[in-house]
Amino acid sequence: MKFLFKIILLTGLAGGFYLVCQESRLSGLEIIDKVYNRAAENDLKSTLTMTLINSAGQQRVRKIMQFSKRYGSDEKKIMFFVMPADVRNTSFMTWSYADQTKSDDQWIYLPALGRIKRIASDSKSDYFMGSDFTFDDLGDRHPGKDTHTIVKTEIYNNEECLVVESRPKETGYMYSRTVTWVIKDKWIDIKKEFYDESDSLLKILTAEEYSLVKNYWIITGRKMHNIRKKHTTLMKLSEISIDTGLDSELFTERMMKRGM
């Protein structure tokens, strides 16, 4: 659906909201749905560099081999930690579903334990491998699980964005709400704020880098800053290969144990 641009002289909050409505005929749900369903590659292979930065500025760097493959609207992802030595051969796998009634399936393999652990629903608020991303953050939350409202339009990092507030429909979810800055036409979620159960700002996720790879917009740099912990996680993709025909056997528990 095309955006309608008009010059409207309005004042006050009510006027600002009216301007948003005039600029976009899309609903909040439709905007988030466009992010969720943004045109994407059939499969992807990349090297992921994860940098953990504490409040004193000290850094820990982890190298990960990452793979993903789409099955229609569903997706499977797997990560293999390759360095440093204390996390080498750890693996993590997620299966995400387009059916909003189904939760993501997630597993982690810890070599020290020699077994694969399935991530239970009540553990998805736990933080992943010392990072600022929870297990839930690493999945793909379906737009239908939240109520979405357009808040405003705003220029962020020289990009014209639609700002959408999302509130969970279910009770007891780890975030009371999120606020997402979505780049018009690219449908990239360039910034996202996470609010805790008391509605205090907890974390801010930003897309630091994104580029067109074979006509697909791919976010190659992410930063998650945990305001409460004063801790930051950087994720940087490199050595990207897409649509190479990855074997489905890669996304199995057997491969989690076998490693790369």
C-alpha positions in Angstrom: 0.0 0.0 0.0 1.5 3.4 -1.0 2.2 6.2 1.4 0.4 9.5 0.9 2.5 12.6 1.5 0.8 15.9 2.2 1.9 19.2 3.7 -0.2 19.7 6.7 0.2 22.5 9.2 -0.8 21.2 12.6 0.2 21.8 16.2 0.0 19.8 19.4 0.1 16.1 20.0 -3.2 15.5 18.3 -2.0 17.2 15.2 1.2 15.1 15.2 -0.8 11.9 15.4 -3.1 13.1 12.6 0.0 13.7 10.4 1.1 10.1 11.0 -2.3 8.9 9.9 -2.2 11.0 6.8 1.3 9.8 5.8 0.5 6.2 6.1 -2.6 4.2 5.4 -0.9 1.2 7.1 -1.9 0.1 10.6 0.6 -0.6 13.3 0.1 -4.3 12.8 0.7 -4.0 9.1 3.9 -2.1 9.6 5.3 -4.7 12.0 4.1 -7.5 9.8 6.1 -6.0 6.9 9.2 -6.1 9.1 8.4 -9.7 10.0 7.8 -10.7 6.4 10.5 -8.6 4.7 11.7 -10.3 1.6 14.6 -12.5 2.6 17.0 -15.1 1.3 16.2 -18.8 1.2 19.3 -19.6 3.2 22.3 -17.8 4.7 25.7 -18.7 6.0 27.9 -16.2 7.9 30.5 -15.6 10.5 29.1 -13.8 13.6 31.4 -11.9 15.9 29.8 -11.3 19.3 31.5 -8.7 21.5 30.5 -8.4 25.1 31.4 -5.0 26.8 31.0 -4.5 30.5 30.6 -1.2 32.4 34.3 -0.8 32.7 34.8 -1.1 28.9 36.4 -4.5 29.1 35.6 -6.7 26.1 35.1 -10.4 25.5 35.0 -11.6 21.8 33.3 -14.7 20.5 33.4 -16.1 17.0 30.4 -18.0 15.8 29.4 -19.8 12.6 25.8 -19.1 11.8 23.4 -20.7 9.4 19.7 -20.2 8.6 17.2 -21.7 6.1 13.6 -20.9 5.3 10.8 -23.4 4.8 8.1 -21.3 3.3 7.2 -18.9 6.1 9.0 -21.0 8.8 12.7 -20.7 9.5 15.5 -22.7 11.1 18.7 -21.2 12.5 21.8 -22.8 14.1 24.9 -21.3 15.7 28.2 -23.0 16.4 30.7 -21.3 18.7 34.3 -21.7 17.4 36.2 -19.4 19.9 37.4 -18.8 22.5 38.2 -22.2 23.9 35.9 -22.0 26.9 32.8 -21.9 24.7 34.1 -23.8 21.6 31.7 -26.4 20.3 28.7 -24.9 22.1 25.7 -24.8 19.7 22.3 -23.2 19.7 19.4 -23.9 17.4 16.0 -22.2 16.9 13.0 -23.3 14.8 10.6 -20.4 14.2 7.0 -20.8 12.9 4.7 -18.5 11.0 1.8 -20.0 13.0 1.4 -17.6 15.9 -0.1 -20.3 18.1 3.2 -22.1 18.1 6.2 -20.9 20.2 9.7 -21.1 18.8 11.5 -24.3 19.5 15.0 -23.8 20.9 17.9 -26.0 22.0 21.4 -25.5 23.4 24.2 -27.9 23.5 26.9 -27.5 26.2 29.9 -29.7 25.6 30.8 -29.8 29.3 27.5 -31.4 30.0 27.6 -33.6 26.9 23.9 -33.2 26.3 21.3 -31.1 24.5 19.0 -29.0 26.6 15.6 -27.8 25.3 14.9 -24.2 26.3 11.6 -24.3 28.2 9.1 -21.5 27.9 9.8 -20.2 31.4 13.5 -20.0 30.6 13.2 -17.8 27.5 13.7 -14.7 29.6 17.2 -15.9 30.5 20.2 -14.2 28.9 22.0 -16.1 26.2 25.7 -17.0 26.8 26.4 -13.9 28.9 25.0 -11.5 26.2 22.3 -8.9 26.5 20.0 -10.9 24.3 17.5 -13.2 25.9 16.6 -16.5 24.3 13.3 -14.9 23.3 15.1 -12.0 21.7 16.9 -14.5 19.4 13.6 -15.9 18.2 11.1 -14.3 15.8 8.1 -13.0 17.8 5.0 -13.2 15.6 3.2 -9.8 15.1 -0.1 -11.4 16.0 1.0 -11.9 19.6 1.0 -8.1 20.3 -1.3 -5.1 19.9 0.5 -2.4 17.7 -0.1 1.3 17.7 1.6 3.9 15.4 3.0 6.6 17.7 4.7 9.0 15.4 7.1 9.5 12.4 10.6 10.5 13.1 14.0 10.9 11.4 16.5 8.5 12.9 20.1 8.2 11.5 18.9 10.1 8.4 16.2 7.6 7.7 12.5 8.4 7.8 10.9 6.0 10.3 7.5 5.0 11.5 7.5 4.5 15.2 5.3 1.7 16.5 4.5 0.7 20.1 3.7 -3.0 20.7 2.1 -4.4 23.8 1.8 -8.2 24.5 -1.7 -9.7 24.4 -0.7 -12.4 27.0 -0.1 -11.7 30.6 3.3 -12.3 32.2 5.4 -11.6 29.2 8.9 -10.4 30.0 8.4 -7.0 28.4 5.5 -4.7 29.2 5.9 -3.1 25.8 8.4 -2.4 23.0 8.8 0.6 20.8 10.2 0.1 17.3 11.6 2.5 14.7 10.9 1.1 11.2 12.5 2.5 8.1 9.8 3.3 5.5 10.0 1.3 2.3 13.0 -0.8 3.5 11.0 -2.2 6.5 14.1 -2.5 8.6 13.7 -2.3 12.4 16.5 0.2 12.9 15.9 0.8 16.6 13.9 -1.0 19.3 13.3 -0.1 23.0 12.4 -2.8 25.5 10.5 -1.9 28.7 10.4 -4.1 31.8 7.3 -5.2 33.7 7.3 -1.9 35.7 7.4 0.0 32.3 11.0 1.2 32.9 13.3 1.3 29.9 15.5 -1.8 30.1 17.3 -2.2 26.8 17.8 -0.5 23.4 18.6 -2.5 20.3 19.9 -0.7 17.2 20.8 -1.7 13.7 24.3 -0.3 13.3 24.8 -1.5 9.7 22.6 -2.9 7.0 23.2 -3.5 3.3 21.6 -4.9 0.1 23.0 -8.4 -0.6 21.5 -9.9 -3.8 18.5 -7.5 -3.5 17.8 -8.5 0.1 18.2 -6.1 3.0 20.4 -7.8 5.6 21.2 -6.3 9.0 25.0 -6.9 9.4 25.6 -5.0 12.6 23.4 -5.0 15.8 24.0 -3.4 19.2 22.0 -4.3 22.3 22.6 -2.0 25.3 21.3 -3.0 28.7 20.7 0.2 30.6 20.2 -1.5 33.9 23.4 -3.6 33.8 25.4 -1.0 31.9 26.4 -3.8 29.6 26.5 -3.9 25.7 26.5 -6.7 23.2 27.7 -6.1 19.6 26.8 -8.6 16.8 28.6 -8.2 13.5 28.1 -10.4 10.4 30.8 -11.1 7.9 31.7 -13.6 5.2 28.0 -13.7 4.1 26.9 -16.3 1.6 23.2 -16.6 0.6 21.1 -19.0 -1.4 23.8 -21.7 -1.6 21.3 -24.6 -1.0 22.1 -25.5 2.6 21.3 -29.1 3.6 18.3 -29.5 6.0 20.4 -32.1 7.9 22.4 -29.1 9.2 19.5 -28.0 11.4 19.3 -31.1 13.6 20.2 -32.2 17.1 22.8 -34.6 15.6 24.6 -31.7 14.0 24.5 -29.7 17.3 26.6 -32.4 18.9 28.8 -33.0 16.0 29.7 -29.3 15.5 31.6 -27.8 12.6 
